[in-house]
Amino acid sequence: MDEEPKGRVEIILPGEETDASRIWVGRGAGRIKVVKLSPWQSLIVTAVLLLLLFIGFTLLSGAFLVLLFVAVVAGGFAYLAGMLGLRRPR
């Protein structure tokens, strides 16, 4: 059970900053670096996520409105066909 460490652990003490402490560098699979964001960085990340959610909900709402319009038109045609006595051939 002689295992070698897979990577070097960098311990950054509170209040201590290094040149690489705010940069994420990934060289292949399995490397994760967690950094502490400043309040402004957290605000920017939150704003971007909210913007993406807003855009997604807007697109979904637009798609729903298009489908609603298609359903109303199809229902109108079905209603008119029923009023005119048109039947589907069997």
GIWO-V732102 format. One record per residue. N is the residue number from 1. OMEGA is omega in whole degrees, -180 to 180 (999 if undefined). NEAR is the number of other C-alpha atoms within 8 Angstrom. Layout:
((N & OMEGA & NEAR) (N & OMEGA & NEAR))
This chain:
((1 & 180 & 2) (2 & -177 & 3) (3 & 176 & 4) (4 & 178 & 4) (5 & -177 & 5) (6 & -179 & 4) (7 & 179 & 4) (8 & 179 & 5) (9 & 178 & 4) (10 & 179 & 4) (11 & 179 & 4) (12 & -179 & 7) (13 & 179 & 5) (14 & -180 & 4) (15 & -179 & 4) (16 & 180 & 6) (17 & 174 & 6) (18 & 180 & 5) (19 & -176 & 5) (20 & -173 & 6) (21 & 180 & 8) (22 & -177 & 7) (23 & 177 & 6) (24 & 179 & 9) (25 & 178 & 5) (26 & 178 & 7) (27 & -180 & 5) (28 & -177 & 5) (29 & 172 & 5) (30 & 179 & 4) (31 & 178 & 7) (32 & 176 & 6) (33 & 180 & 6) (34 & 180 & 5) (35 & 177 & 8) (36 & -179 & 5) (37 & 174 & 7) (38 & 179 & 6) (39 & 179 & 6) (40 & 178 & 7) (41 & 177 & 8) (42 & 178 & 9) (43 & 179 & 8) (44 & 179 & 8) (45 & 179 & 8) (46 & 180 & 8) (47 & 179 & 8) (48 & 179 & 8) (49 & 177 & 8) (50 & 177 & 8) (51 & 177 & 8) (52 & 176 & 8) (53 & 179 & 8) (54 & 179 & 8) (55 & 179 & 8) (56 & 179 & 8) (57 & 178 & 8) (58 & 179 & 8) (59 & 178 & 8) (60 & 178 & 8) (61 & 177 & 8) (62 & 178 & 8) (63 & 178 & 8) (64 & 179 & 8) (65 & 177 & 8) (66 & 179 & 8) (67 & 177 & 8) (68 & 178 & 8) (69 & 178 & 8) (70 & -180 & 8) (71 & 179 & 8) (72 & 179 & 8) (73 & 179 & 8) (74 & 177 & 8) (75 & 177 & 8) (76 & 177 & 8) (77 & 179 & 8) (78 & 179 & 8) (79 & 179 & 8) (80 & 178 & 8) (81 & 178 & 10) (82 & 179 & 9) (83 & -180 & 7) (84 & 177 & 6) (85 & 177 & 6) (86 & -180 & 7) (87 & 177 & 6) (88 & 177 & 4) (89 & -180 & 3) (90 & 999 & 2))
